[in-house]
Amino acid sequence: MASPAPTHSEPTSLLARVLDSDVFYSYRKSPVTVVASIVLAGLILAAVLAPLIAPYNPFDPSSLNLMDGYTAPLSDSMMGNYFVLGTDHQGRDVLSTILYGSRVSLFVGISATLFAMVLGVTLGLFAGYRGKTTDAIIMRIADIQLTFPAILIALLIFGFARGIIPPAQQESAAVWVLIFAIGLSNWAQFARTVRGATMVERQKEYVAAARIMGVHPVMILVKHILPNVTGPVLVIATIGLALAIIEEATLSFLGVGVPPTQPSLGTLIRIGQQFLFSGEWWILFFPAVTLVLLALSVNLLGDWLRDALNPRLRQ
Amino acid sequence: MRTKLTGIAAALLASSMLVSAASAETVRWARASDALTLDPHAQNQGVTHTFNHHIYETLLIRDLEGNLIPRLATEWYLKEGDDTVWVFELREGVTFHNGNEFTAEDVVFSLDRARSDTSNMRQLHADVAEVRAVDDYTVEVQMNGPSPLYPNNVTNTFMMDKDWSEENDVVAVQDFGAGEDNYAVRNTNGTGPYELVSREVDVESVLEYYEGWWGETPEVTEIIYLPIAENATRVAALLSGEVDIVQDVPVQDVERLSSSEGFKIETGPENRTIYFGYKMTDEPLASSNITDANPFADTRVLEAMSLAVDRNAIQQVVMRGQSIPTCVNVPPFVNGWTEELDACPETDLDRARELMAEAGYADGFSVTLDTPNDRYVNDEAIAQAVVGMLGQIGIDVTLVSRPIAQHSPIILNNETDFYLLGWGVPTFDSAYNFNDLVHTKGEEYGTYNIGLYSNPELDEKIVQLGTMTDLEARDALIAEIWATVQEDHVFLPVHNQVLAYAMRDDITLPVHPENQPSMTSVTFE
């Protein structure tokens, strides 16, 4: 960006404005963030395109051949098939399983974060705007929930859901239960932040003006206050996504997550660690590295976003 | 202050010396799962029995070759002139852990308890009409008819103290399926070699040698029992010296452990068959997309499934050679097993698909498979492999994997459409399988008839087996029943397990064919 963007060319102005913004400037100046975002984009792209780029479909059990099992990376199996990252104990291609597994991890992570965000933001706005008893009730519930580790709450919800869903439907419901459990264990952070910001905004003149004009409170919340609290929500959502992915992996590692025939990264790690002593290191190693890369890059992006959106740190 | 500290240090030193002096006889024993309950008659399940055998005792027991040998009964015989009565002569001078003497009263009480409604052991005593004490050390068991093989059925039925049971209100057996609890679930009073010192379910149980035991003092005087569900963690515990014996060794680690310095592996065939079963009633399956019929009610579908399962691949890859493929769900030790029953047809996917089409399921169907994941060797991986194999003939299987503690109630309440189970035969006779697995589910029979298979003609023959004295004719009838069971594909057997115990190389725990080793048989070098 040597020269300022030409003002007369309207269609390019949005891109130009983005490229010229403070946020983009701080992004360009942070090589770690650039690398993290490239890694994350790569992982998400690979996960989304998994059905197109994966050499095999590990979620289709009928396509598997047990005799391919335990093939080492970069070698041919007993059956003459080639596997870049080797195969696991079921003859599944580790590379394909990671691609499909990241899909599950990302889907659960993003959905759970969205669920937590919608729930937390709604309750936070409501609590901050109404104040008094509503505020006290919602925030005390959030406080109580924050005293328990999120994973414990997720386990509790998961166990409870398993208890009320009939055995025949449990497996098809597993992913949704997982999203619900993780989402419900993470809404409190959103609610707290939004409630604080709402309380500040509520005092401002534009809100008072809207109220005098007779705008419905819901409209005030959605149209006027919400846009002003999105910054912190975005930061929490990004960091929350990393936490949700790890939470999903933890639950699957503990064996309460998705079914073993449709493994997420956590399930793959659970399976792989059985073979640590017998020498088949690749079954554990590659999924673990992928999970670390995924969680780390999301976290780094979240950190950067927090700094970039904080006016006090801006120079 | 200084003297106090010195005192504490001295006490610590003394206690650590005590520990090291006793540690030569302490064995830390790790398994994949814990005993489900300590109520001796509440669960007829191997892990539970193995643990309870250290605290409670049975009238008879099997040695390492599978022969019946005396335990609390010193002699047993058919009453002269009446082949419907078994006489057990009891060991004298045996006491329970609380000091009470063991007499015929206790045997009558225990056998009646084991025959009661909520007992999980009652199918083993289905032919018993009455148990009576003749004198303090003689018990007569009146059978419904001649039952020449009844002593085979008492090797897992534990003897309890009548007075203790009445005092603690445990005359009724814990109803395990209903999630009931009683005093005997966590407290014990047996005649066995070890007393329960402490128990934390799924974490640690400590047993200590009972000084008043009638047998020869074992080398092991303290047992620390550690359920460790994770395979890798269990092996790591052995390698790092946290445990001395690992009973459930993951097959993938057998090779590595046997070549590791300081450790050894004891192997032997196990009396346990791993098999799949399915709901065989006419009602549609709860988990299937076929809503107007039950595909498993069609024998052609069942035959197709058996043809689609590549048992040799499972043996080679999933079990790493540590299994013996089979097509009948009794192991070779058991009376009634034959090579013909055991032999499997070649895996034939084309024929299997043909059969599916003939049965009207050319497009396949969907169903849910329930498997335990901490009970049998690689149970979840076996189920997963079979999901893949069945997928090749169009059966779309959803796999649900649970710990055995959750799996058991689901299958016992017949809430499953398709399941994996392992079955051992403590009586070493096929009749045990027929009574529990094949006979129509009812009061006394068919407790583990999960698929609700029902064939009145077979039921009659099975009941008849119980009272036959002509052993040759009886064997012929067993063969006849097996023929029908195989023809109807009541089960889909996969293999017999091979047992491997791993331990420190200065300890020897011999492999027990029923996988019920006793720590009294441990020897130190």
Interface residues (C-beta under 8 A of the other chain):
Chain A: D60 P61 S62 S63 L64 L66 M67 G69 Y70 H89 Q90 G91 P166 P167 A168 Q170 E171 S172 G255 P259 P260 T261 Q273 Q274 F275 L276 F277 S278 G279 E280
Chain B: E230 N231 A232 V235 A236 L239 P250 Q252 D253 E255 R256 A286 S287 D310 A313 I314 Q316 V317 V318 T368 D370 N373 E380 A381 Q384 A385 V387 G388 M389 L390 G391 Q392 V397 T398 L399 V400 S401 P403 I410 E415 T416 D417
